[in-house]
Amino acid sequence: MDNILISITPEIALDEFYSYAGGLGILEGDKFYAALSRNLKYYVLTLLYKQGYVDYSFDQNDNPIPLPQSQPLPLESLLKPEKEFQILLKSQSVIARPWIYEKGKSKVVFFEAECPKWVRGFCDRLYIEKSYEEKIYKYIFLAKASAYYIKNIIGLENVKYIDLQEAYTAITMLALPEFKNYRFTTHTPGPWGHPVYPSSILHEEFGYDSSDEFVTLTKIGLEKSIISYTVSAKHEEITKNVFKDYKDKINHITNGVNLDRWVGDHIKDLIKSKGLDKIEKEDIWDAHQKSRNELSIFLKNYKPDLKIDNKPIVIWLRRMTPYKRPYFITRFIEENSISKDAIFVIGGKAHPNDKEGLNYVGYFRKLSKKYPNVIHLHNYDVFNAKMLLSGSDIQTFTPFSGWEACGTSYMKSLANGVPVIGSRDGGALEVIKHGENGWLFGQDLRELIEFYTDPKAKEIDEKDFEEFSNYLEKAINIFGSDEYKQMELNALKTYKLVDINNVLDKLYFNEKMDKNVENNQ
């Protein structure tokens, strides 16, 4: 046995090119780079997206226009093709081509659907399909291509674990039923994280039988895995409430971040020179000012006349969708007079089919034109995120309670010594210490309230916003004071707590799990 560790995922964010949409891709990229640094035989299997996810331009009325992404480098310069192979979809022969990104003992395998013509769209865009049928068969293709590659190229006898990320990959267990050591992770509490497939199609493709017309893929993952994970303690509790029949199998491993990837050079140099335990608040303040100055130069590319001076830089940057409550930051900017005393960097991408998300993208752009201290980053990505998360002064994390599985943006900020104002959701409850390294606001809901239709959601929103507004006002007021510098130092002290290596240790260096593997062999 070669002890190869496999993760199958719809997306992964590498630094070199666009192959991701959001949090899951970033997390999988962080795990990959950490596994690489630890010299692990770690393979990630996913789809090749030649046109990435989405970029945006704007019409004369500031309405966002979705566009395919242009890759920063030709894929052929980054990936090595391997020999094509054939699988069956709809009883037709489909040619799959693996493209390999290899570093050390670790690799990412990107599968391209080459022909017939109807399958080529699978690999155009991430999470963007022409039809419901295309979405179904896209992930059946990933499952069957992964099964073939594992069985015929890697070798089942060489694999220790197969980790399945999100429900779409759970059908790999139907494509490769002879493997036993599957582990399934759900990264989403919301209903979009638990897609349903027609039983008839699963029967045609895999011989899967069900008395129900439609099957929830999450249930397949929970039923057939040796253990199932959620990505924070609160997410575990919510998932157990939703999938009560599988609660004994559900555990959690709270997400982390790759410190080498996300912590700015000035903070790294400080930790290296003094040691984490010997850093004082003036040290972190001075180091952060260097990161902040670099960010200030970057922001002037968007607004050359921007006057930052001694104003704190506040960020709200994440996927644009209503449950993440982008209207909290826009409302604060519009309604609170103290907003003129800060610089606001706001942005993120919406799915092209998310009309409300697109509306917020357009509104963000209008605010940036209206206010000299507001900057809109419509194409927020890994490259500018590194500078923004390390150089900003206040991070805001505002999801509606119960709807965020974990989140990691606040972890990246804390590891850079940046205080966070976060709602009581996801992993923020485990990392943000109220009044010490940031502030927690709002209710801690342990059931999924229907955010879009339940009247209670608006009542909760109003109370949450008032509390959020109060803490953001306070953060702006104390910026540069001894109290703020102490919060910076306290934030930096979470450095080891949010390390992605904690996740790898629990996933791959767990004696109890190793015994489960031995029992299945």
Residue, then its C-alpha position, 0 to 999 in steps of 0.5 A: m500500500d502506497n498510502i496515497l491520499i485522494s480528495i475529489t472536489p468540484e473546484i480547487a484554487l491554485d495560485e497560477f490559474y483560475s479553477y475555482a469560484g469561492g470558499l471550497g476551492i480556496l480551502e482545497g488549494d490550502k490543503f494541497y499546498a500544505a500537503l505538498s510542504r509536508n511531502l505527502k502523496y496527496y492527489v486532488l481530482t477535479l474538472l478542468y474549467k478552461q474558462g474558469y468561473v466568471d468575471y464582470s464588466f459593466d454597461q453604461n448604467d453600471n449593470p454587471i455583465p458576466l464574462p468568461q475568465s481569461q486565464p493569466l497563463p496558457l494552461e498548456s504551460l502549467l499542466k501536463p497531459e496524460k493519456e486519454f481514456q474512455i468511460l460511458l455516459k448515456s451508454q455512449s463512449v466518452i473520451a476523458r483527458p487527464w491534465i496534471y499539475e504536479k509538485g513534489k509528491s502531490k498532484v492535481v488531476f484535472f479531467e477534460a471531457e474531449c468528445p463527443k461534442w455534447v460533453r465538452g461543455f462540462c469543462d467550460r465553466l465552473y458551476i455555470e451550465k447550459s441546462y439542468e441535464e448538463k449539471i447532472y452529467k457534469y458530475i457523473f463525468l467527474a465521478k466516472a473519470s475519477a473512478y477510472y483514474i483511481k482504479n486503473i492508473i493510481g491503483l486501489e491498493n495504493v489508496k488509503y483514503i478517498d475524501l469527497q468534498e460536497a454532495y456532487t462528488a458523493i456519486t463517486m461511491l456509486a462509480l467505484p463501490e469496491f473501495k471502502n474507505y470513503r470519507f464525505t465532507t459537506h461544506t454547506p448548510g444551505p439547501w443548494g449544498h444538498p442537490v437532488y438527482p433523478s433516481s432513474i439516471l443514477h440507475e441507468e449510470f450506476g445501477y443504483d436502486s431507490s424507491d424515491e423518484f429523486v435522491t439527495l446526494t448528501k444522503i448517499g454520502l452520509e450513508k456510504s462513507i465510513i465517517s462524515y465531516t462538517v467544517s465547524a462545531k456549529h455546522e455539525e450541530i445544524t447538519k445533525n438536525v437536518f439529517k437526523d438518521y445519520k447523526d451518529k456518523i457526523n463529526h466536524i473538523t473546523n477549517g483552517v488556512n494555509l499560513d504560508r500562503w495567506v500571511g503577509d511577508h512583514i508579519k512572517d518576518l516579525i514572527k521569524s525574528k521575535g517568535l510569536d510569544k515575544i511579539e508586543k503590540e507595538d511590534i505588530w502595529d509597526a509590521h502591519q503598517k508596512s502591509r497597509n502602506e503596500l495596500s494603500i498603493f494598490l488601492k490608488n490604482y482604483k482611485p488615484d486621488l484616494k486620501i487614506d491618511n490615518k483612516p482605517i481600511v475596512i473590508w467586506l469581500r466575499r461571494m455576492t449573495p443575499y445570505k452573506r448580507p452585503y447590505f450590512i456594509t452598504r447600509f453602514i456606509e450610507e447611514n452612519s456619519i462616521s463612515k466618512d472617517a474610514i476607507f471601505v473596500i467592498g466587492g466579490k463575485a455573484h453567480p450569473n444566475d443570482k439576480e439579487g447578487l448581481n444587483y448588489v454588484g451593481y450597487f457596490r459599483k454605484l457606491s464607489k462612484k458616489y463616495p470618494n472613500v469607497i472602492h469596489l473590487h468587482n473581480y476579487d480573486v486570490f491575487n488581490a486577496k492576499m494583499l487586502l487581507s494582510g493590509s486592511d485594518i478591520q475585517t467584516f464577516t456578516p452571514f445570516s446565522g446558521w447559513e455559513a458552514c465555517g468561513t475562512s476569510y476572518m481566519k486569514s485576517l486574524a493570522n495577519g493581526v487584523p481584528v474582525i467583526g463577525s456574526r455568530d456563525g460558522g467557525a467564527l464562534e471558535v476563533i473570534k474572542h469577543g472584545e479581545n481579537g474582534w467582536l461577535f454580533g447578532q444571534d447564534l441561531r442553531e436552526l435553519i431559518e428560511f432567510y428569503t421568506d420567513p418574516k422572522a429573518k427581517e426582524i433578526d436582520e434589524k437587530d443584528f445590523e444595529e449591533f454590527s453597526n455599533y461594533l464597526e463604529k467602535a472599531i473605527n473610533i479606536f483605530g490606532s489606539d492602545e486598545y486597537k493595538q492590543m486587539e491586533l496582538n490578540a488577533l495574531k495569537t490565533y496564528k497557530l489555531v487557524d493553521i490548515n495543518n491542524v486539519l491535515d493532522k485530524l484527517y490524515f494522522n488520526e490513530k482511530m481512523d487508521k484502525n477503521v482503515e485496517n478493519n475495512q481491508 
